[in-house]
Amino acid sequence: MGNCGVGFAPVRSDAHDRLISLMEGVEDIPGAVLDEGIDWSWESFGEYLDAVERRPHDIDLCAQLPHGALRLYVMGERAARLEEATAEDAAAMRSLATEAMRAGAIGFSTSRTLNHRTATGDPTPSLRAGADELEAIALGVADAGHGVVELISDFWPDTDGEFELIRAMVARTGVPLSLSLAQSHRRPEAWRDLLARIEGRRSRRTADPGPGRPRARSGSWSACSPRTTPSSRSRSTATSPRCRWRVRPTPCAIPRSALACWPTSRRVTSRRAVASGGAAGRAPIDYERLYPLGDVPDYEPAPETSVLRLAKARGVEPAALMLDLLSENDGRNFLYTPFSNYADGNLDACGEMLAHPHTIFGLGDGGAHVGLISDASFPTYALSHWARDRSHGRLKVGRVVEQLTSATAAAVGLHDRGILAEGMRADVNVIDFDRLRCAAPFMAYDLPAGGKRLLQGARGYRATVVAGTITYRDGEPTGALPGRLVRGGRDTAGTPLAS
């Protein structure tokens, strides 16, 4: 938890609504859901971890210190106004970062992208954080003796300046850093440039950071991705980076009964409105990039299956076909729009990222954007599509399993799990590989305040084992809750490790 610089600790009592607005805007979780669902029984990050630990879980959880919450806690309204941190602010953030790592955070995350905004449209507080502030926080992580940094950035328009800021932070603090890598529809080759820069840094030794600064643990960078939205990983350790990708099924289901009740003139008018972009201020629908998702979701649809091309083949208007597709299956159908990693009309760019030696899997938003995407199926899709079903560019099963287990665990400093060996954490999925596949997503209204979320099942999992206890059999929960909060910098018994 705590990705992309957003989260709920540390927090002062007068900032609850501001953090809710930030989470609602960045991660698309309705404010009413958060307002009803959070009890705010904490202020410090350590108290937040204690609150998380008190709740039962069927899996293990880890948490990162989010930059947005940290900056607001130290700077208040000045943070929201994107003011530069003073030397005193930076020192306070460094101290709080160390405190959070020692309490059990596994790292620190920040956002430097204009795509992340609050519910009111304001930029995330960390957008323009300066080099001194970021370095101070990274030094706070280093002071604790463990922890990683996760970052997302536009790297545009000043790619050189942004990359140098990040490179210098890693070189001077020695803290491993991962960053998101994705293929943009507007700049489809930019990810290659970023990956080349990372490779260039890995090929050199990290310079001496200077007096009083820790030497980097290794001097390497990394990056990556598998469905439509990859992530790159940049690290200063020798382990391979991580690959982020995600697919976004667009929830547009309309009950058949509702469509059937529309007068003919209303249907035609609505179809025309949809064709022209609908309500004022909305961009027209790109039917060339809109696809039926299918009962067995197809996250790499062929160009000829787009709503536009299907409509041309059938001699109908795209808007009319869209409504017809959504009205089928009692209105439970979904249409799918790839937002990134699909500039070429396929996932070939994802394949290159996934196969790269300096990348690892990432960016599976299983708990965010829940009304728009269903990324909980990410691991299932990675195995079934990339190791079995894809017609070309497949990866070996062992490579995908490694990326989903030991590679990602090592990347964030969890060295007690990820491989089947005596003494390691007994977390295992028993899989019928031939039957493995994602089920169709469906909308549920089971969040606090009646909030909605997309859920998605999977077929082919015979058993899921957590800490030696079977938690699921054939996809059904057993009721066992052996999961726990894993605190960074501590051994399997929860004892703090020596710095």
C-alpha positions in Angstrom: 0.0 0.0 0.0 1.0 3.6 -0.3 1.9 3.7 -4.0 2.2 6.9 -6.1 2.7 9.1 -3.1 -0.8 8.9 -1.8 -2.0 7.4 1.5 -3.4 8.3 4.9 -0.4 8.8 7.3 1.1 10.7 8.8 -1.9 13.0 9.2 -3.1 15.8 11.4 -6.8 15.8 12.5 -7.6 18.8 10.3 -6.2 17.2 7.1 -8.5 14.1 6.9 -10.6 15.6 4.1 -7.6 16.8 2.2 -6.1 13.3 2.1 -9.4 11.8 1.1 -9.6 14.3 -1.8 -6.1 13.4 -2.8 -6.8 9.7 -2.8 -10.2 10.1 -4.5 -8.6 12.1 -7.3 -5.4 10.0 -7.9 -6.9 6.5 -7.3 -10.5 7.0 -8.2 -11.9 5.8 -4.9 -15.1 7.8 -4.1 -14.7 10.2 -1.2 -17.9 9.0 0.4 -16.5 5.5 0.5 -13.3 6.7 2.2 -15.1 9.0 4.6 -17.4 6.2 5.9 -14.7 3.5 5.8 -11.8 5.1 7.6 -11.8 5.5 11.4 -8.7 7.7 11.6 -7.4 6.1 14.8 -3.9 7.3 14.1 -1.7 10.3 13.5 1.9 9.0 13.0 2.8 6.5 10.3 3.7 4.0 13.1 0.2 4.3 14.6 -1.2 3.8 11.1 0.7 0.5 10.8 -0.6 -0.6 14.2 -4.2 0.1 13.0 -3.6 -2.0 9.8 -2.0 -4.8 11.8 -5.1 -5.1 14.1 -7.3 -6.1 11.2 -7.4 -9.7 10.1 -6.0 -10.5 6.6 -5.9 -13.5 4.2 -2.6 -12.2 2.7 0.5 -10.4 3.9 0.5 -6.6 3.5 3.3 -4.0 3.3 3.0 -0.2 3.3 5.1 2.7 2.0 5.4 6.2 3.3 3.5 8.4 0.8 5.0 11.8 -0.1 1.7 13.6 -0.4 0.7 12.8 3.2 4.2 13.5 4.5 4.5 16.9 2.8 1.0 18.0 4.0 1.8 16.9 7.5 5.0 19.0 7.6 4.0 22.0 5.4 0.2 22.2 5.7 -1.4 24.5 3.1 2.0 25.5 1.8 2.4 21.9 0.5 -1.0 22.1 -1.3 0.1 25.4 -2.9 3.2 23.5 -4.2 5.6 25.9 -2.4 9.2 24.9 -2.1 10.2 23.2 1.1 12.5 25.2 3.4 15.6 23.6 5.0 13.6 23.1 8.2 10.8 21.4 6.2 13.3 19.1 4.5 14.9 18.2 7.8 11.6 17.4 9.4 10.6 15.2 6.4 14.0 13.4 6.7 13.4 12.7 10.4 9.8 11.5 9.8 11.0 9.2 7.0 13.5 7.6 9.3 10.8 7.2 11.9 8.4 5.6 9.4 11.0 3.1 8.1 11.9 2.1 11.7 8.2 1.6 12.4 8.0 -0.8 9.5 7.4 1.0 6.2 9.1 -0.8 3.4 9.9 2.4 1.5 8.8 5.8 0.3 6.7 6.7 -2.8 6.2 10.0 -4.7 4.4 11.3 -7.7 5.6 13.9 -10.2 3.0 13.5 -12.9 0.3 15.9 -14.0 -2.0 12.9 -14.4 -2.4 12.8 -10.6 -4.7 15.4 -9.2 -7.0 15.8 -6.2 -10.8 15.4 -6.5 -11.0 19.1 -7.1 -8.5 19.1 -9.9 -5.5 20.4 -8.0 -2.0 18.9 -8.7 -0.7 16.4 -6.1 1.3 18.1 -3.4 4.5 16.4 -4.4 4.4 17.4 -8.1 7.2 20.0 -7.9 9.2 18.9 -4.9 12.8 20.0 -5.3 16.0 18.0 -5.4 16.9 19.1 -1.8 13.6 17.9 -0.4 13.7 14.5 -2.3 17.3 14.0 -1.3 16.5 14.7 2.4 13.7 12.1 2.4 15.8 9.5 0.6 18.5 10.2 3.2 15.9 9.6 5.9 15.2 6.2 4.3 19.0 5.5 4.2 19.3 6.5 7.9 16.9 3.7 8.9 19.2 1.1 7.1 16.5 -0.3 4.8 13.8 0.8 2.4 13.3 1.6 -1.3 11.9 4.6 -3.2 9.1 4.3 -5.8 8.5 7.2 -8.2 6.2 8.1 -11.1 7.0 11.0 -13.4 6.0 12.3 -16.8 9.7 12.8 -17.8 8.4 15.5 -20.1 9.1 18.1 -21.3 12.5 18.3 -19.5 13.5 14.6 -19.7 17.2 15.4 -19.1 16.6 17.5 -16.0 14.1 15.1 -14.5 16.3 12.0 -15.0 19.3 13.9 -13.6 17.4 14.8 -10.5 16.5 11.1 -9.9 20.0 9.9 -10.8 21.6 12.3 -8.4 19.2 11.3 -5.6 20.1 7.7 -5.9 23.8 8.3 -6.3 24.0 10.5 -3.2 21.8 8.5 -0.9 22.4 4.9 -2.0 18.6 4.1 -1.8 17.2 1.7 -4.5 14.6 3.4 -6.7 12.0 2.1 -9.0 10.0 4.2 -11.6 7.1 3.6 -13.8 7.7 2.8 -17.5 4.9 2.8 -20.0 4.3 3.4 -23.7 2.5 6.6 -24.3 0.0 6.9 -27.2 1.3 10.4 -27.9 5.0 9.6 -27.5 5.2 5.9 -28.4 9.0 5.7 -28.4 9.7 7.7 -25.2 9.9 4.5 -23.1 12.9 3.3 -25.2 14.8 6.5 -24.4 14.1 6.2 -20.7 15.1 2.5 -20.6 18.3 3.4 -22.5 19.1 6.0 -19.9 18.6 3.4 -17.2 20.9 0.9 -19.0 23.5 3.7 -19.3 23.4 4.3 -15.5 23.7 0.6 -14.8 26.8 0.3 -17.0 28.7 2.8 -14.8 29.8 2.7 -11.2 28.0 5.1 -9.0 30.2 8.1 -8.2 31.5 8.7 -4.7 28.6 10.6 -3.0 30.9 12.8 -1.0 31.7 13.2 2.7 29.0 12.3 5.1 26.8 10.5 2.6 26.3 6.8 2.3 27.7 5.1 -0.8 25.1 3.5 -3.1 24.4 -0.1 -2.5 25.2 -1.0 -6.0 24.9 1.7 -8.7 22.3 0.2 -11.1 18.9 1.2 -12.5 16.0 -0.7 -13.8 12.6 -0.6 -15.6 9.3 -2.4 -17.1 5.5 -3.8 -18.0 2.6 -6.8 -19.3 -1.0 -5.6 -20.1 -1.9 -2.0 -21.1 0.1 0.2 -18.8 3.7 -0.9 -18.0 6.0 0.4 -15.3 9.6 0.8 -15.2 11.9 0.2 -12.4 15.0 2.0 -11.7 17.2 0.8 -8.9 20.6 1.3 -7.5 20.9 -2.4 -6.7 22.0 -5.2 -8.9 18.5 -6.9 -8.9 16.4 -6.4 -12.0 13.8 -3.7 -12.2 10.2 -4.0 -12.3 7.7 -3.9 -15.0 4.3 -2.2 -14.6 1.4 -2.6 -16.9 -2.3 -2.6 -16.6 -5.4 -3.1 -18.6 -8.4 -0.9 -18.2 -11.8 -2.4 -19.0 -14.2 0.5 -19.4 -17.4 -0.1 -17.3 -20.1 1.1 -19.6 -22.7 -1.6 -19.0 -26.3 -0.5 -19.5 -29.2 -2.8 -18.5 -31.1 -4.2 -21.5 -34.4 -3.2 -19.9 -33.3 0.4 -19.8 -32.4 0.4 -23.5 -35.6 -1.4 -24.4 -37.7 1.3 -22.6 -36.2 4.2 -24.5 -38.5 5.6 -27.2 -37.0 5.2 -30.7 -36.4 9.0 -31.0 -34.6 9.0 -27.7 -32.4 6.1 -28.8 -31.4 7.8 -32.0 -30.8 11.1 -30.2 -28.6 9.3 -27.6 -26.7 7.5 -30.2 -26.0 10.8 -32.0 -24.9 12.4 -28.8 -22.6 9.5 -28.1 -21.1 9.7 -31.6 -20.4 13.4 -31.2 -18.8 13.1 -27.8 -21.9 13.2 -25.5 -22.1 15.9 -22.9 -20.4 19.3 -23.5 -16.7 19.3 -22.6 -16.2 15.6 -23.1 -13.8 14.3 -25.8 -15.5 12.3 -28.6 -15.3 8.6 -28.2 -12.5 7.0 -30.1 -14.3 4.0 -31.5 -11.1 2.9 -33.2 -9.7 2.1 -29.8 -12.8 0.7 -28.2 -13.2 -3.0 -28.1 -15.7 -5.6 -26.8 -14.0 -7.2 -23.7 -15.6 -10.6 -24.1 -16.7 -13.3 -21.6 -13.0 -14.5 -21.6 -11.5 -11.0 -21.5 -9.2 -10.3 -24.4 -6.7 -7.6 -23.3 -4.8 -7.7 -26.6 -7.7 -7.3 -29.1 -6.9 -7.3 -32.9 -7.5 -4.0 -34.7 -10.3 -5.5 -36.8 -12.3 -6.1 -33.6 -12.6 -2.5 -32.7 -16.1 -1.0 -32.5 -15.3 1.2 -35.5 -14.2 -1.6 -37.8 -17.0 -3.9 -36.7 -19.6 -1.2 -37.3 -18.1 -0.6 -40.8 -18.3 -4.3 -41.6 -21.9 -4.5 -40.5 -22.9 -1.2 -42.2 -24.1 0.5 -39.0 -23.1 3.6 -37.0 -20.4 2.9 -34.3 -22.6 4.5 -31.6 -25.5 2.2 -32.4 -23.2 -0.8 -32.3 -21.7 0.3 -29.0 -25.2 0.5 -27.4 -26.2 -2.8 -28.9 -23.1 -4.5 -27.6 -23.7 -3.1 -24.1 -27.3 -4.2 -24.1 -26.4 -7.8 -24.6 -26.0 -10.3 -21.8 -28.6 -8.5 -19.8 -26.5 -5.3 -19.8 -23.5 -6.9 -18.1 -21.1 -6.5 -21.0 -18.1 -4.3 -20.9 -16.2 -2.4 -23.5 -12.4 -2.0 -23.2 -10.1 1.0 -24.0 -6.3 0.5 -23.7 -4.9 3.7 -22.3 -1.2 3.0 -22.6 1.1 0.4 -24.0 -1.1 0.0 -27.0 0.1 2.7 -29.4 0.9 0.0 -32.0 -2.4 -1.8 -31.6 -0.8 -4.7 -29.8 1.3 -5.5 -26.7 4.6 -5.9 -28.5 6.1 -3.0 -26.5 5.0 -4.7 -23.3 6.7 -7.9 -24.5 10.0 -6.0 -25.0 9.8 -4.5 -21.6 8.9 -7.8 -19.9 11.8 -9.6 -21.5 14.3 -6.9 -20.7 16.9 -8.1 -18.1 16.6 -4.9 -16.1 12.8 -5.0 -15.5 10.3 -6.6 -13.2 6.5 -6.7 -13.1 4.6 -4.0 -11.4 1.7 -1.5 -11.6 -1.1 -3.9 -10.8 -3.7 -1.6 -9.3 -5.7 -4.3 -7.5 -7.1 -1.9 -5.0 -7.3 1.4 -6.9 -9.4 2.8 -9.8 -11.8 0.1 -8.8 -14.8 1.6 -10.7 -12.8 1.7 -13.9 -10.2 -1.2 -14.0 -9.8 -4.6 -12.5 -6.1 -5.2 -12.1 -6.4 -8.0 -9.5 -6.3 -10.3 -12.6 -2.8 -9.1 -13.5 -0.8 -12.1 -12.2 -3.3 -14.5 -13.8 -3.1 -12.7 -17.1 0.7 -12.6 -17.0 0.9 -16.3 -16.7 -1.9 -17.3 -19.0 -1.2 -14.8 -21.8 2.5 -14.3 -21.8 3.6 -17.9 -20.9 0.9 -19.8 -22.8 -1.6 -18.2 -25.1 0.1 -15.4 -27.0 0.8 -16.3 -30.7 4.3 -14.8 -30.6 6.8 -13.3 -28.2 5.9 -15.7 -25.4 8.0 -15.8 -22.3 9.1 -19.0 -20.5 6.8 -20.0 -17.6 9.8 -19.9 -15.2 10.6 -16.3 -16.2 7.0 -15.2 -15.5 6.8 -17.1 -12.2 10.1 -15.6 -11.1 8.9 -12.1 -11.9 5.7 -12.6 -10.0 7.5 -14.0 -6.9 11.2 -13.8 -6.0 12.1 -10.9 -8.3 9.4 -8.6 -7.0 10.0 -9.7 -3.4 13.7 -9.0 -3.6 13.1 -5.6 -5.2 11.4 -4.3 -2.1 13.7 -6.1 0.4 11.6 -9.1 1.3 14.2 -11.9 1.3 12.2 -14.4 3.3 9.8 -15.4 0.5 9.6 -15.9 -3.3 11.2 -19.4 -3.7 10.3 -22.9 -2.6 13.0 -23.7 -0.1 13.3 -24.8 3.5 13.0 -21.9 6.0 11.3 -19.6 3.5 7.8 -18.2 3.8 5.3 -21.0 2.7 3.2 -18.8 0.3 2.2 -21.0 -2.7 -0.3 -21.1 -5.5 -1.1 -24.6 -6.8 -2.2 -24.0 -10.4 -3.8 -26.1 -13.1 -1.9 -24.3 -15.9 -4.1 -25.6 -18.8 -7.2 -24.2 -17.1 -5.8 -20.9 -15.9 -7.7 -17.9 -17.2 -9.3 -14.6 -16.2 -13.0 -14.5 -15.8 -15.1 -11.6 -17.0 -15.2 -8.6 -14.6 -18.5 -7.6 -12.9 -19.6 -4.6 -10.9 -20.4 -5.0 -7.3 -21.8 -2.4 -4.9 -20.3 -3.6 -1.6 -18.0 -0.8 -0.5 -18.8 1.5 2.4 -21.6 4.0 1.5 -22.7 1.6 -1.3 -19.6 2.4 -3.3 -19.0 0.3 -6.5 -16.0 -1.7 -7.6 -15.1 -4.0 -10.4 -14.5 -7.6 -9.3 -13.0 -10.3 -11.4 -12.5 -14.0 -10.7 -10.1 -16.5 -12.1 -10.2 -20.2 -13.0 -7.4 -22.7 -12.6 -6.2 -22.1 -9.0 -6.5 -25.3 -7.2 -5.2 -23.9 -3.9 -3.7 -20.8 -2.4 -1.4 -21.3 0.6 -0.4 -18.5 2.9 2.2 -19.2 5.6 1.5 -22.9 5.2 -2.3 -22.5 5.6 -4.7 -23.1 2.8 -6.8 -19.9 2.3 -8.5 -20.7 -0.9 -9.6 -24.0 -2.6 -10.6 -23.8 -6.3 -11.1 -20.1 -5.9 -13.3 -20.3 -2.8 -12.2 -18.9 0.6 -11.7 -21.4 3.4 -12.1 -18.7 6.0 -8.5 -18.9 7.2 -6.8 -15.5 7.8 -3.1 -16.2 8.3 -2.0 -13.0 6.7 -0.1 -10.3 8.6 1.4 -6.9 8.2 5.1 -7.3 7.2 7.2 -4.5 8.6 10.3 -3.5 6.7 13.7 -3.9 8.4 12.5 -6.8 10.6 13.0 -10.5 10.5 10.3 -13.1 10.2 9.6 -12.9 13.9 9.1 -9.2 13.7 12.4 -8.3 15.5 14.1 -5.1 14.1 17.2 -5.9 12.2 20.4 -4.1 13.0 21.1 -1.1 10.8 
